[in-house]
Amino acid sequence: MTTGALFPSAASAAKPDPVQKSLNTLVVDDRIPSASASVVDREGRTRQYTAGVGDLKTGAKVPNDGQVRAASNTKAFTAVVALQLVAEKKLALDAPVDTYLP
C-alpha cells in the first residue's frame, strides 16, 4: 500500500479530493486491492488517481497507465448508460441500431 495514495499531504488534507476519497474508500472499506481513475477537466488537463497496490505479491504501487481487464463488467455500465439515455428520451430501445450509428 502506498502512503501517498491513502494519506494526502498536509496541504490537501483540508479539502480531500472527492475522486481520491472514493478510490480510497474502495480500497479500504470495500477491500478491493487497487483502484485507478483518470479525469480530464474542462481545460483538457488530465489528472491520474490511484489507491491500493498494483501487485499483491510485491506491494508495487498502482501504475498511472495500468490496464484493467473490464471483461463482462462493461455490459452493466453500458446498460446503465443506455437506460439513462432512454429516460432522457435520447434513445429508444426498440429503434434499429442504424438509427444511431452510420
Backbone as XML, in Angstrom:
<?xml version="1.0"?>
<chain id="A" units="angstrom">
  <residue number="1" name="MET">
    <atom name="N" x="0.853" y="-1.168" z="0.000"/>
    <atom name="CA" x="0.000" y="0.000" z="0.000"/>
    <atom name="C" x="0.895" y="1.226" z="0.000"/>
  </residue>
  <residue number="2" name="THR">
    <atom name="N" x="0.619" y="2.159" z="-0.880"/>
    <atom name="CA" x="1.432" y="3.365" z="-0.919"/>
    <atom name="C" x="0.804" y="4.425" z="-0.040"/>
  </residue>
  <residue number="3" name="THR">
    <atom name="N" x="1.622" y="5.044" z="0.801"/>
    <atom name="CA" x="1.078" y="6.026" z="1.727"/>
    <atom name="C" x="0.613" y="7.281" z="1.018"/>
  </residue>
  <residue number="4" name="GLY">
    <atom name="N" x="1.235" y="7.641" z="-0.086"/>
    <atom name="CA" x="0.823" y="8.837" z="-0.808"/>
    <atom name="C" x="-0.590" y="8.725" z="-1.348"/>
  </residue>
  <residue number="5" name="ALA">
    <atom name="N" x="-0.999" y="7.542" z="-1.707"/>
    <atom name="CA" x="-2.334" y="7.360" z="-2.268"/>
    <atom name="C" x="-3.408" y="7.358" z="-1.193"/>
  </residue>
  <residue number="6" name="LEU">
    <atom name="N" x="-3.076" y="6.885" z="-0.019"/>
    <atom name="CA" x="-4.096" y="6.779" z="1.016"/>
    <atom name="C" x="-4.060" y="7.912" z="2.034"/>
  </residue>
  <residue number="7" name="PHE">
    <atom name="N" x="-2.933" y="8.572" z="2.168"/>
    <atom name="CA" x="-2.812" y="9.634" z="3.149"/>
    <atom name="C" x="-2.356" y="10.905" z="2.458"/>
  </residue>
  <residue number="8" name="PRO">
    <atom name="N" x="-3.263" y="11.851" z="2.212"/>
    <atom name="CA" x="-2.914" y="13.059" z="1.490"/>
    <atom name="C" x="-1.937" y="13.921" z="2.284"/>
  </residue>
  <residue number="9" name="SER">
    <atom name="N" x="-1.231" y="14.789" z="1.558"/>
    <atom name="CA" x="-0.298" y="15.698" z="2.206"/>
    <atom name="C" x="-1.063" y="16.673" z="3.091"/>
  </residue>
  <residue number="10" name="ALA">
    <atom name="N" x="-0.354" y="17.356" z="3.983"/>
    <atom name="CA" x="-0.988" y="18.306" z="4.895"/>
    <atom name="C" x="-1.685" y="19.418" z="4.129"/>
  </residue>
  <residue number="11" name="ALA">
    <atom name="N" x="-1.114" y="19.821" z="2.985"/>
    <atom name="CA" x="-1.707" y="20.901" z="2.193"/>
    <atom name="C" x="-3.069" y="20.519" z="1.640"/>
  </residue>
  <residue number="12" name="SER">
    <atom name="N" x="-3.234" y="19.268" z="1.242"/>
    <atom name="CA" x="-4.510" y="18.852" z="0.670"/>
    <atom name="C" x="-5.448" y="18.231" z="1.697"/>
  </residue>
  <residue number="13" name="ALA">
    <atom name="N" x="-4.997" y="18.085" z="2.939"/>
    <atom name="CA" x="-5.814" y="17.448" z="3.964"/>
    <atom name="C" x="-7.049" y="18.274" z="4.313"/>
  </residue>
  <residue number="14" name="ALA">
    <atom name="N" x="-6.990" y="19.589" z="4.114"/>
    <atom name="CA" x="-8.119" y="20.449" z="4.468"/>
    <atom name="C" x="-9.340" y="20.143" z="3.601"/>
  </residue>
  <residue number="15" name="LYS">
    <atom name="N" x="-9.127" y="19.889" z="2.327"/>
    <atom name="CA" x="-10.232" y="19.607" z="1.411"/>
    <atom name="C" x="-9.874" y="18.389" z="0.570"/>
  </residue>
  <residue number="16" name="PRO">
    <atom name="N" x="-10.255" y="17.194" z="1.017"/>
    <atom name="CA" x="-9.886" y="15.985" z="0.276"/>
    <atom name="C" x="-10.541" y="15.952" z="-1.101"/>
  </residue>
  <residue number="17" name="ASP">
    <atom name="N" x="-9.774" y="15.503" z="-2.058"/>
    <atom name="CA" x="-10.272" y="15.376" z="-3.416"/>
    <atom name="C" x="-11.340" y="14.281" z="-3.445"/>
  </residue>
  <residue number="18" name="PRO">
    <atom name="N" x="-12.522" y="14.555" z="-4.005"/>
    <atom name="CA" x="-13.597" y="13.553" z="-3.977"/>
    <atom name="C" x="-13.277" y="12.283" z="-4.764"/>
  </residue>
  <residue number="19" name="VAL">
    <atom name="N" x="-12.514" y="12.414" z="-5.841"/>
    <atom name="CA" x="-12.154" y="11.222" z="-6.619"/>
    <atom name="C" x="-11.204" y="10.355" z="-5.798"/>
  </residue>
  <residue number="20" name="GLN">
    <atom name="N" x="-10.169" y="10.975" z="-5.235"/>
    <atom name="CA" x="-9.221" y="10.213" z="-4.426"/>
    <atom name="C" x="-9.909" y="9.587" z="-3.224"/>
  </residue>
  <residue number="21" name="LYS">
    <atom name="N" x="-10.809" y="10.332" z="-2.611"/>
    <atom name="CA" x="-11.552" y="9.815" z="-1.457"/>
    <atom name="C" x="-12.361" y="8.573" z="-1.844"/>
  </residue>
  <residue number="22" name="SER">
    <atom name="N" x="-12.988" y="8.611" z="-3.003"/>
    <atom name="CA" x="-13.780" y="7.460" z="-3.463"/>
    <atom name="C" x="-12.902" y="6.245" z="-3.718"/>
  </residue>
  <residue number="23" name="LEU">
    <atom name="N" x="-11.744" y="6.459" z="-4.344"/>
    <atom name="CA" x="-10.832" y="5.338" z="-4.592"/>
    <atom name="C" x="-10.324" y="4.755" z="-3.281"/>
  </residue>
  <residue number="24" name="ASN">
    <atom name="N" x="-9.973" y="5.634" z="-2.348"/>
    <atom name="CA" x="-9.515" y="5.160" z="-1.040"/>
    <atom name="C" x="-10.588" y="4.330" z="-0.345"/>
  </residue>
  <residue number="25" name="THR">
    <atom name="N" x="-11.847" y="4.744" z="-0.472"/>
    <atom name="CA" x="-12.956" y="4.009" z="0.128"/>
    <atom name="C" x="-13.078" y="2.619" z="-0.480"/>
  </residue>
  <residue number="26" name="LEU">
    <atom name="N" x="-12.936" y="2.537" z="-1.801"/>
    <atom name="CA" x="-12.983" y="1.222" z="-2.449"/>
    <atom name="C" x="-11.915" y="0.293" z="-1.895"/>
  </residue>
  <residue number="27" name="VAL">
    <atom name="N" x="-10.720" y="0.828" z="-1.723"/>
    <atom name="CA" x="-9.601" y="0.005" z="-1.254"/>
    <atom name="C" x="-9.750" y="-0.365" z="0.221"/>
  </residue>
  <residue number="28" name="VAL">
    <atom name="N" x="-10.066" y="0.609" z="1.047"/>
    <atom name="CA" x="-10.098" y="0.369" z="2.494"/>
    <atom name="C" x="-11.406" y="-0.301" z="2.931"/>
  </residue>
  <residue number="29" name="ASP">
    <atom name="N" x="-12.528" y="0.323" z="2.627"/>
    <atom name="CA" x="-13.814" y="-0.172" z="3.118"/>
    <atom name="C" x="-14.324" y="-1.386" z="2.348"/>
  </residue>
  <residue number="30" name="ASP">
    <atom name="N" x="-14.158" y="-1.357" z="1.031"/>
    <atom name="CA" x="-14.685" y="-2.449" z="0.205"/>
    <atom name="C" x="-13.656" y="-3.537" z="-0.052"/>
  </residue>
  <residue number="31" name="ARG">
    <atom name="N" x="-12.452" y="-3.345" z="0.466"/>
    <atom name="CA" x="-11.387" y="-4.350" z="0.417"/>
    <atom name="C" x="-11.025" y="-4.765" z="-1.015"/>
  </residue>
  <residue number="32" name="ILE">
    <atom name="N" x="-10.984" y="-3.790" z="-1.894"/>
    <atom name="CA" x="-10.539" y="-4.021" z="-3.266"/>
    <atom name="C" x="-9.040" y="-3.749" z="-3.295"/>
  </residue>
  <residue number="33" name="PRO">
    <atom name="N" x="-8.234" y="-4.607" z="-3.933"/>
    <atom name="CA" x="-6.777" y="-4.429" z="-3.878"/>
    <atom name="C" x="-6.285" y="-3.096" z="-4.442"/>
  </residue>
  <residue number="34" name="SER">
    <atom name="N" x="-6.903" y="-2.641" z="-5.524"/>
    <atom name="CA" x="-6.454" y="-1.383" z="-6.108"/>
    <atom name="C" x="-7.578" y="-0.723" z="-6.883"/>
  </residue>
  <residue number="35" name="ALA">
    <atom name="N" x="-7.382" y="0.558" z="-7.108"/>
    <atom name="CA" x="-8.351" y="1.312" z="-7.898"/>
    <atom name="C" x="-7.594" y="2.443" z="-8.585"/>
  </residue>
  <residue number="36" name="SER">
    <atom name="N" x="-8.022" y="2.781" z="-9.797"/>
    <atom name="CA" x="-7.399" y="3.889" z="-10.508"/>
    <atom name="C" x="-8.447" y="4.609" z="-11.331"/>
  </residue>
  <residue number="37" name="ALA">
    <atom name="N" x="-8.171" y="5.889" z="-11.592"/>
    <atom name="CA" x="-9.088" y="6.692" z="-12.395"/>
    <atom name="C" x="-8.295" y="7.800" z="-13.073"/>
  </residue>
  <residue number="38" name="SER">
    <atom name="N" x="-8.773" y="8.216" z="-14.234"/>
    <atom name="CA" x="-8.230" y="9.369" z="-14.942"/>
    <atom name="C" x="-9.375" y="10.337" z="-15.146"/>
  </residue>
  <residue number="39" name="VAL">
    <atom name="N" x="-9.139" y="11.604" z="-14.872"/>
    <atom name="CA" x="-10.167" y="12.622" z="-15.031"/>
    <atom name="C" x="-9.609" y="13.735" z="-15.905"/>
  </residue>
  <residue number="40" name="VAL">
    <atom name="N" x="-10.369" y="14.119" z="-16.927"/>
    <atom name="CA" x="-9.981" y="15.220" z="-17.796"/>
    <atom name="C" x="-10.889" y="16.401" z="-17.476"/>
  </residue>
  <residue number="41" name="ASP">
    <atom name="N" x="-10.278" y="17.557" z="-17.126"/>
    <atom name="CA" x="-11.086" y="18.724" z="-16.771"/>
    <atom name="C" x="-11.480" y="19.509" z="-18.024"/>
  </residue>
  <residue number="42" name="ARG">
    <atom name="N" x="-12.210" y="20.579" z="-17.827"/>
    <atom name="CA" x="-12.722" y="21.374" z="-18.956"/>
    <atom name="C" x="-11.621" y="21.994" z="-19.801"/>
  </residue>
  <residue number="43" name="GLU">
    <atom name="N" x="-10.460" y="22.189" z="-19.209"/>
    <atom name="CA" x="-9.331" y="22.759" z="-19.950"/>
    <atom name="C" x="-8.504" y="21.689" z="-20.651"/>
  </residue>
  <residue number="44" name="GLY">
    <atom name="N" x="-8.920" y="20.427" z="-20.527"/>
    <atom name="CA" x="-8.224" y="19.327" z="-21.188"/>
    <atom name="C" x="-7.072" y="18.746" z="-20.387"/>
  </residue>
  <residue number="45" name="ARG">
    <atom name="N" x="-6.892" y="19.179" z="-19.146"/>
    <atom name="CA" x="-5.833" y="18.631" z="-18.300"/>
    <atom name="C" x="-6.291" y="17.299" z="-17.712"/>
  </residue>
  <residue number="46" name="THR">
    <atom name="N" x="-5.375" y="16.340" z="-17.714"/>
    <atom name="CA" x="-5.684" y="15.009" z="-17.187"/>
    <atom name="C" x="-5.029" y="14.847" z="-15.826"/>
  </residue>
  <residue number="47" name="ARG">
    <atom name="N" x="-5.794" y="14.326" z="-14.883"/>
    <atom name="CA" x="-5.271" y="14.023" z="-13.548"/>
    <atom name="C" x="-5.442" y="12.526" z="-13.310"/>
  </residue>
  <residue number="48" name="GLN">
    <atom name="N" x="-4.375" y="11.891" z="-12.862"/>
    <atom name="CA" x="-4.383" y="10.454" z="-12.579"/>
    <atom name="C" x="-4.564" y="10.237" z="-11.083"/>
  </residue>
  <residue number="49" name="TYR">
    <atom name="N" x="-5.369" y="9.260" z="-10.721"/>
    <atom name="CA" x="-5.596" y="8.911" z="-9.323"/>
    <atom name="C" x="-5.349" y="7.420" z="-9.144"/>
  </residue>
  <residue number="50" name="THR">
    <atom name="N" x="-4.734" y="7.042" z="-8.042"/>
    <atom name="CA" x="-4.562" y="5.629" z="-7.719"/>
    <atom name="C" x="-4.716" y="5.422" z="-6.222"/>
  </residue>
  <residue number="51" name="ALA">
    <atom name="N" x="-5.055" y="4.200" z="-5.849"/>
    <atom name="CA" x="-5.117" y="3.802" z="-4.441"/>
    <atom name="C" x="-4.838" y="2.311" z="-4.366"/>
  </residue>
  <residue number="52" name="GLY">
    <atom name="N" x="-4.294" y="1.876" z="-3.287"/>
    <atom name="CA" x="-4.023" y="0.457" z="-3.101"/>
    <atom name="C" x="-2.704" y="0.030" z="-3.709"/>
  </residue>
  <residue number="53" name="VAL">
    <atom name="N" x="-2.604" y="-1.250" z="-4.016"/>
    <atom name="CA" x="-1.375" y="-1.808" z="-4.589"/>
    <atom name="C" x="-1.664" y="-2.438" z="-5.946"/>
  </residue>
  <residue number="54" name="GLY">
    <atom name="N" x="-0.688" y="-2.314" z="-6.845"/>
    <atom name="CA" x="-0.828" y="-2.875" z="-8.183"/>
    <atom name="C" x="-0.442" y="-4.336" z="-8.265"/>
  </residue>
  <residue number="55" name="ASP">
    <atom name="N" x="0.366" y="-4.788" z="-7.316"/>
    <atom name="CA" x="0.808" y="-6.181" z="-7.297"/>
    <atom name="C" x="0.780" y="-6.667" z="-5.860"/>
  </residue>
  <residue number="56" name="LEU">
    <atom name="N" x="-0.105" y="-7.606" z="-5.567"/>
    <atom name="CA" x="-0.251" y="-8.096" z="-4.198"/>
    <atom name="C" x="0.991" y="-8.807" z="-3.688"/>
  </residue>
  <residue number="57" name="LYS">
    <atom name="N" x="1.740" y="-9.469" z="-4.587"/>
    <atom name="CA" x="2.924" y="-10.206" z="-4.157"/>
    <atom name="C" x="4.073" y="-9.278" z="-3.790"/>
  </residue>
  <residue number="58" name="THR">
    <atom name="N" x="4.293" y="-8.252" z="-4.609"/>
    <atom name="CA" x="5.441" y="-7.365" z="-4.379"/>
    <atom name="C" x="5.073" y="-6.095" z="-3.636"/>
  </residue>
  <residue number="59" name="GLY">
    <atom name="N" x="3.797" y="-5.739" z="-3.604"/>
    <atom name="CA" x="3.373" y="-4.492" z="-2.977"/>
    <atom name="C" x="3.634" y="-3.273" z="-3.842"/>
  </residue>
  <residue number="60" name="ALA">
    <atom name="N" x="3.971" y="-3.494" z="-5.110"/>
    <atom name="CA" x="4.249" y="-2.380" z="-6.025"/>
    <atom name="C" x="3.016" y="-1.495" z="-6.161"/>
  </residue>
  <residue number="61" name="LYS">
    <atom name="N" x="3.256" y="-0.200" z="-6.325"/>
    <atom name="CA" x="2.144" y="0.731" z="-6.426"/>
    <atom name="C" x="1.379" y="0.550" z="-7.734"/>
  </residue>
  <residue number="62" name="VAL">
    <atom name="N" x="0.192" y="1.087" z="-7.784"/>
    <atom name="CA" x="-0.662" y="1.019" z="-8.970"/>
    <atom name="C" x="-0.082" y="1.963" z="-10.021"/>
  </residue>
  <residue number="63" name="PRO">
    <atom name="N" x="0.209" y="1.466" z="-11.229"/>
    <atom name="CA" x="0.747" y="2.359" z="-12.252"/>
    <atom name="C" x="-0.332" y="3.303" z="-12.785"/>
  </residue>
  <residue number="64" name="ASN">
    <atom name="N" x="0.058" y="4.559" z="-13.064"/>
    <atom name="CA" x="-0.892" y="5.524" z="-13.612"/>
    <atom name="C" x="-1.421" y="5.091" z="-14.973"/>
  </residue>
  <residue number="65" name="ASP">
    <atom name="N" x="-0.612" y="4.378" z="-15.736"/>
    <atom name="CA" x="-1.029" y="3.970" z="-17.074"/>
    <atom name="C" x="-1.365" y="2.479" z="-17.134"/>
  </residue>
  <residue number="66" name="GLY">
    <atom name="N" x="-1.738" y="1.907" z="-16.006"/>
    <atom name="CA" x="-2.054" y="0.489" z="-15.952"/>
    <atom name="C" x="-3.300" y="0.140" z="-16.749"/>
  </residue>
  <residue number="67" name="GLN">
    <atom name="N" x="-3.368" y="-1.092" z="-17.166"/>
    <atom name="CA" x="-4.523" y="-1.574" z="-17.919"/>
    <atom name="C" x="-5.414" y="-2.402" z="-17.008"/>
  </residue>
  <residue number="68" name="VAL">
    <atom name="N" x="-6.713" y="-2.300" z="-17.265"/>
    <atom name="CA" x="-7.694" y="-3.041" z="-16.491"/>
    <atom name="C" x="-8.482" y="-3.923" z="-17.448"/>
  </residue>
  <residue number="69" name="ARG">
    <atom name="N" x="-8.592" y="-5.181" z="-17.111"/>
    <atom name="CA" x="-9.394" y="-6.087" z="-17.930"/>
    <atom name="C" x="-10.842" y="-5.983" z="-17.452"/>
  </residue>
  <residue number="70" name="ALA">
    <atom name="N" x="-11.626" y="-5.257" z="-18.200"/>
    <atom name="CA" x="-13.001" y="-4.991" z="-17.786"/>
    <atom name="C" x="-13.913" y="-6.177" z="-18.046"/>
  </residue>
  <residue number="71" name="ALA">
    <atom name="N" x="-13.646" y="-6.934" z="-19.096"/>
    <atom name="CA" x="-14.427" y="-8.118" z="-19.452"/>
    <atom name="C" x="-15.931" y="-7.853" z="-19.419"/>
  </residue>
  <residue number="72" name="SER">
    <atom name="N" x="-16.675" y="-8.684" z="-18.746"/>
    <atom name="CA" x="-18.135" y="-8.555" z="-18.742"/>
    <atom name="C" x="-18.642" y="-7.401" z="-17.892"/>
  </residue>
  <residue number="73" name="ASN">
    <atom name="N" x="-17.784" y="-6.774" z="-17.119"/>
    <atom name="CA" x="-18.219" y="-5.638" z="-16.307"/>
    <atom name="C" x="-18.750" y="-4.500" z="-17.166"/>
  </residue>
  <residue number="74" name="THR">
    <atom name="N" x="-18.245" y="-4.373" z="-18.380"/>
    <atom name="CA" x="-18.661" y="-3.266" z="-19.237"/>
    <atom name="C" x="-20.123" y="-3.377" z="-19.636"/>
  </residue>
  <residue number="75" name="LYS">
    <atom name="N" x="-20.666" y="-4.572" z="-19.632"/>
    <atom name="CA" x="-22.079" y="-4.747" z="-20.005"/>
    <atom name="C" x="-23.002" y="-4.011" z="-19.031"/>
  </residue>
  <residue number="76" name="ALA">
    <atom name="N" x="-22.697" y="-4.084" z="-17.775"/>
    <atom name="CA" x="-23.533" y="-3.405" z="-16.778"/>
    <atom name="C" x="-23.454" y="-1.889" z="-16.940"/>
  </residue>
  <residue number="77" name="PHE">
    <atom name="N" x="-22.263" y="-1.362" z="-17.167"/>
    <atom name="CA" x="-22.111" y="0.086" z="-17.358"/>
    <atom name="C" x="-22.833" y="0.542" z="-18.615"/>
  </residue>
  <residue number="78" name="THR">
    <atom name="N" x="-22.696" y="-0.229" z="-19.690"/>
    <atom name="CA" x="-23.364" y="0.110" z="-20.946"/>
    <atom name="C" x="-24.874" y="0.106" z="-20.759"/>
  </residue>
  <residue number="79" name="ALA">
    <atom name="N" x="-25.395" y="-0.865" z="-20.047"/>
    <atom name="CA" x="-26.836" y="-0.935" z="-19.807"/>
    <atom name="C" x="-27.332" y="0.265" z="-19.009"/>
  </residue>
  <residue number="80" name="VAL">
    <atom name="N" x="-26.575" y="0.680" z="-18.008"/>
    <atom name="CA" x="-26.974" y="1.843" z="-17.202"/>
    <atom name="C" x="-27.018" y="3.090" z="-18.069"/>
  </residue>
  <residue number="81" name="VAL">
    <atom name="N" x="-25.985" y="3.304" z="-18.873"/>
    <atom name="CA" x="-25.949" y="4.484" z="-19.732"/>
    <atom name="C" x="-27.089" y="4.438" z="-20.748"/>
  </residue>
  <residue number="82" name="ALA">
    <atom name="N" x="-27.333" y="3.270" z="-21.333"/>
    <atom name="CA" x="-28.425" y="3.146" z="-22.303"/>
    <atom name="C" x="-29.760" y="3.485" z="-21.654"/>
  </residue>
  <residue number="83" name="LEU">
    <atom name="N" x="-30.010" y="2.990" z="-20.455"/>
    <atom name="CA" x="-31.275" y="3.283" z="-19.781"/>
    <atom name="C" x="-31.382" y="4.748" z="-19.356"/>
  </residue>
  <residue number="84" name="GLN">
    <atom name="N" x="-30.245" y="5.368" z="-19.040"/>
    <atom name="CA" x="-30.268" y="6.806" z="-18.751"/>
    <atom name="C" x="-30.657" y="7.588" z="-20.012"/>
  </residue>
  <residue number="85" name="LEU">
    <atom name="N" x="-30.119" y="7.174" z="-21.155"/>
    <atom name="CA" x="-30.472" y="7.828" z="-22.421"/>
    <atom name="C" x="-31.939" y="7.616" z="-22.758"/>
  </residue>
  <residue number="86" name="VAL">
    <atom name="N" x="-32.474" y="6.449" z="-22.446"/>
    <atom name="CA" x="-33.907" y="6.193" z="-22.657"/>
    <atom name="C" x="-34.720" y="7.142" z="-21.784"/>
  </residue>
  <residue number="87" name="ALA">
    <atom name="N" x="-34.326" y="7.287" z="-20.527"/>
    <atom name="CA" x="-35.046" y="8.177" z="-19.614"/>
    <atom name="C" x="-35.001" y="9.628" z="-20.089"/>
  </residue>
  <residue number="88" name="GLU">
    <atom name="N" x="-33.896" y="10.007" z="-20.763"/>
    <atom name="CA" x="-33.762" y="11.366" z="-21.294"/>
    <atom name="C" x="-34.395" y="11.509" z="-22.686"/>
  </residue>
  <residue number="89" name="LYS">
    <atom name="N" x="-35.055" y="10.463" z="-23.139"/>
    <atom name="CA" x="-35.714" y="10.453" z="-24.457"/>
    <atom name="C" x="-34.716" y="10.657" z="-25.607"/>
  </residue>
  <residue number="90" name="LYS">
    <atom name="N" x="-33.481" y="10.225" z="-25.416"/>
    <atom name="CA" x="-32.453" y="10.330" z="-26.453"/>
    <atom name="C" x="-32.201" y="9.000" z="-27.146"/>
  </residue>
  <residue number="91" name="LEU">
    <atom name="N" x="-32.829" y="7.937" z="-26.650"/>
    <atom name="CA" x="-32.639" y="6.600" z="-27.182"/>
    <atom name="C" x="-33.932" y="5.820" z="-27.025"/>
  </residue>
  <residue number="92" name="ALA">
    <atom name="N" x="-34.284" y="5.095" z="-28.048"/>
    <atom name="CA" x="-35.450" y="4.210" z="-27.972"/>
    <atom name="C" x="-34.954" y="2.773" z="-28.050"/>
  </residue>
  <residue number="93" name="LEU">
    <atom name="N" x="-35.342" y="1.956" z="-27.090"/>
    <atom name="CA" x="-34.856" y="0.579" z="-27.048"/>
    <atom name="C" x="-35.313" y="-0.260" z="-28.236"/>
  </residue>
  <residue number="94" name="ASP">
    <atom name="N" x="-36.448" y="0.082" z="-28.844"/>
    <atom name="CA" x="-36.938" y="-0.708" z="-29.964"/>
    <atom name="C" x="-36.559" y="-0.121" z="-31.320"/>
  </residue>
  <residue number="95" name="ALA">
    <atom name="N" x="-35.734" y="0.916" z="-31.344"/>
    <atom name="CA" x="-35.296" y="1.515" z="-32.611"/>
    <atom name="C" x="-34.163" y="0.679" z="-33.199"/>
  </residue>
  <residue number="96" name="PRO">
    <atom name="N" x="-34.084" y="0.584" z="-34.520"/>
    <atom name="CA" x="-32.959" y="-0.131" z="-35.145"/>
    <atom name="C" x="-31.641" y="0.580" z="-34.815"/>
  </residue>
  <residue number="97" name="VAL">
    <atom name="N" x="-30.560" y="-0.175" z="-34.676"/>
    <atom name="CA" x="-29.276" y="0.391" z="-34.292"/>
    <atom name="C" x="-28.783" y="1.398" z="-35.327"/>
  </residue>
  <residue number="98" name="ASP">
    <atom name="N" x="-29.148" y="1.219" z="-36.615"/>
    <atom name="CA" x="-28.663" y="2.174" z="-37.637"/>
    <atom name="C" x="-29.338" y="3.535" z="-37.508"/>
  </residue>
  <residue number="99" name="THR">
    <atom name="N" x="-30.296" y="3.661" z="-36.601"/>
    <atom name="CA" x="-30.863" y="4.987" z="-36.290"/>
    <atom name="C" x="-29.806" y="5.848" z="-35.616"/>
  </residue>
  <residue number="100" name="TYR">
    <atom name="N" x="-28.899" y="5.236" z="-34.876"/>
    <atom name="CA" x="-27.920" y="5.954" z="-34.089"/>
    <atom name="C" x="-26.486" y="5.842" z="-34.620"/>
  </residue>
  <residue number="101" name="LEU">
    <atom name="N" x="-26.235" y="4.812" z="-35.413"/>
    <atom name="CA" x="-24.900" y="4.605" z="-35.957"/>
    <atom name="C" x="-24.937" y="4.722" z="-37.482"/>
  </residue>
  <residue number="102" name="PRO">
    <atom name="N" x="-23.840" y="5.224" z="-38.086"/>
    <atom name="CA" x="-23.809" y="5.355" z="-39.550"/>
    <atom name="C" x="-23.849" y="3.998" z="-40.250"/>
  </residue>
</chain>
